Amino acid sequence: MTASAAAAVLAKITSKNQLTLPKSVTQALGPVQYFEVQAKGGQIILTPVRIQRGDAVRAKLAELSLDEADIAAALDFAAQAQDVPAAAQAQPVATKAVAKKPQPAKSRSPASAGRKPAARKAAAR
């Protein structure tokens, strides 16, 4: 018996293809939200992926003294190396995220407020 077999635990997949990872497994990995998923040789392999936030990427670019022109040149170089048509190249990405304004909740009309959802749908037709 190998060390990994000794630590094996049972997990069930739901009808919606959801799988709950055992707490003992996730605690050993630390705080991870995303996994790369692969199927190999009849096994499902989950590899933790740590997503960097945009702020961290921008800070690293500033630390390296890279600007938009440097990034555009790198993208052009990569596109030429792969023989990608110019029209298919990525456009520069905005460096500042814009927050969406919250939308007000939809209010029900007094006529439909007392009806069940199915009755409202039928009345709307």
C-alpha positions as CSV (number, residue, x, y, z in Angstrom):
1,M,0.0,0.0,0.0
2,T,1.4,3.4,-1.0
3,A,1.3,6.5,1.1
4,S,-1.3,8.1,-1.2
5,A,-3.5,5.0,-1.0
6,A,-3.5,5.2,2.8
7,A,-4.9,8.8,2.6
8,A,-7.6,8.0,0.0
9,V,-11.1,8.8,1.0
10,L,-14.4,8.3,-0.8
11,A,-16.3,11.2,-2.5
12,K,-19.6,11.0,-4.4
13,I,-20.4,12.8,-7.6
14,T,-24.0,14.3,-7.8
15,S,-26.4,14.2,-10.6
16,K,-25.3,17.7,-11.5
17,N,-21.6,16.6,-11.8
18,Q,-20.7,18.2,-8.5
19,L,-18.0,16.7,-6.3
20,T,-17.4,17.7,-2.7
21,L,-13.7,17.4,-1.8
22,P,-13.1,16.0,1.7
23,K,-12.0,18.6,4.2
24,S,-8.9,16.6,5.1
25,V,-7.7,16.9,1.4
26,T,-8.5,20.6,1.0
27,Q,-6.8,21.6,4.3
28,A,-3.6,20.0,3.1
29,L,-3.7,22.2,0.0
30,G,-4.3,25.5,1.8
31,P,-6.6,28.2,0.5
32,V,-7.4,27.3,-3.1
33,Q,-10.5,28.2,-5.1
34,Y,-9.7,26.9,-8.6
35,F,-8.4,23.6,-9.9
36,E,-7.1,22.5,-13.3
37,V,-9.0,19.3,-14.2
38,Q,-7.6,16.6,-16.3
39,A,-8.8,13.0,-17.1
40,K,-5.8,10.6,-17.6
41,G,-5.9,6.8,-17.5
42,G,-9.3,6.6,-16.0
43,Q,-8.4,9.0,-13.2
44,I,-9.5,12.6,-12.6
45,I,-6.5,14.8,-11.7
46,L,-7.1,18.1,-9.9
47,T,-4.2,20.5,-9.7
48,P,-4.5,23.6,-7.6
49,V,-4.3,26.9,-9.5
50,R,-3.8,30.2,-7.8
51,I,-5.3,33.0,-9.9
52,Q,-3.4,36.3,-9.7
53,R,-5.4,39.4,-9.3
54,G,-5.1,42.2,-11.8
55,D,-3.5,44.5,-9.2
56,A,-0.7,42.0,-8.6
57,V,-0.1,41.7,-12.4
58,R,0.0,45.5,-12.8
59,A,2.4,45.8,-9.8
60,K,4.7,43.3,-11.4
61,L,4.6,45.1,-14.7
62,A,5.4,48.4,-13.0
63,E,8.3,46.7,-11.0
64,L,9.7,45.5,-14.3
65,S,9.2,48.9,-15.9
66,L,7.0,47.5,-18.7
67,D,4.5,49.8,-20.4
68,E,1.7,49.2,-22.9
69,A,4.1,49.6,-25.8
70,D,6.4,46.8,-24.5
71,I,3.4,44.5,-24.0
72,A,2.1,45.3,-27.5
73,A,5.5,44.6,-29.0
74,A,5.6,41.2,-27.1
75,L,2.2,40.3,-28.4
76,D,3.2,41.2,-32.0
77,F,6.3,39.1,-31.6
78,A,4.3,36.1,-30.3
79,A,1.7,36.5,-33.1
80,Q,4.4,36.5,-35.7
81,A,6.0,33.4,-34.2
82,Q,2.7,31.6,-34.4
83,D,1.8,33.0,-37.8
84,V,-1.5,34.5,-36.4
85,P,-3.3,36.9,-38.7
86,A,-3.1,40.5,-37.5
87,A,-6.9,40.7,-37.2
88,A,-6.9,37.9,-34.7
89,Q,-4.4,39.5,-32.3
90,A,-5.6,40.5,-28.9
91,Q,-6.4,44.1,-28.3
92,P,-4.9,46.0,-25.3
93,V,-6.8,45.5,-22.1
94,A,-7.9,48.4,-20.0
95,T,-5.9,48.6,-16.8
96,K,-8.7,49.8,-14.6
97,A,-11.8,47.8,-13.7
98,V,-15.1,49.6,-13.8
99,A,-17.6,48.6,-11.1
100,K,-21.2,48.1,-12.3
101,K,-23.9,50.1,-10.6
102,P,-26.4,47.9,-8.7
103,Q,-29.7,47.6,-10.4
104,P,-32.9,48.3,-8.4
105,A,-35.0,45.3,-7.6
106,K,-38.0,44.8,-9.9
107,S,-41.2,45.4,-8.1
108,R,-44.3,43.4,-8.8
109,S,-47.4,45.1,-10.0
110,P,-50.3,44.9,-7.5
111,A,-52.3,42.7,-9.9
112,S,-49.7,40.0,-10.1
113,A,-48.4,40.2,-6.5
114,G,-50.9,37.7,-5.1
115,R,-50.6,35.1,-7.9
116,K,-48.3,32.2,-7.9
117,P,-45.3,32.3,-10.4
118,A,-47.1,29.9,-12.9
119,A,-50.2,32.1,-12.8
120,R,-48.1,35.2,-13.5
121,K,-46.4,33.5,-16.5
122,A,-49.8,32.4,-17.9
123,A,-51.2,36.0,-17.4
124,A,-48.2,37.5,-19.2
125,R,-48.9,35.4,-22.3
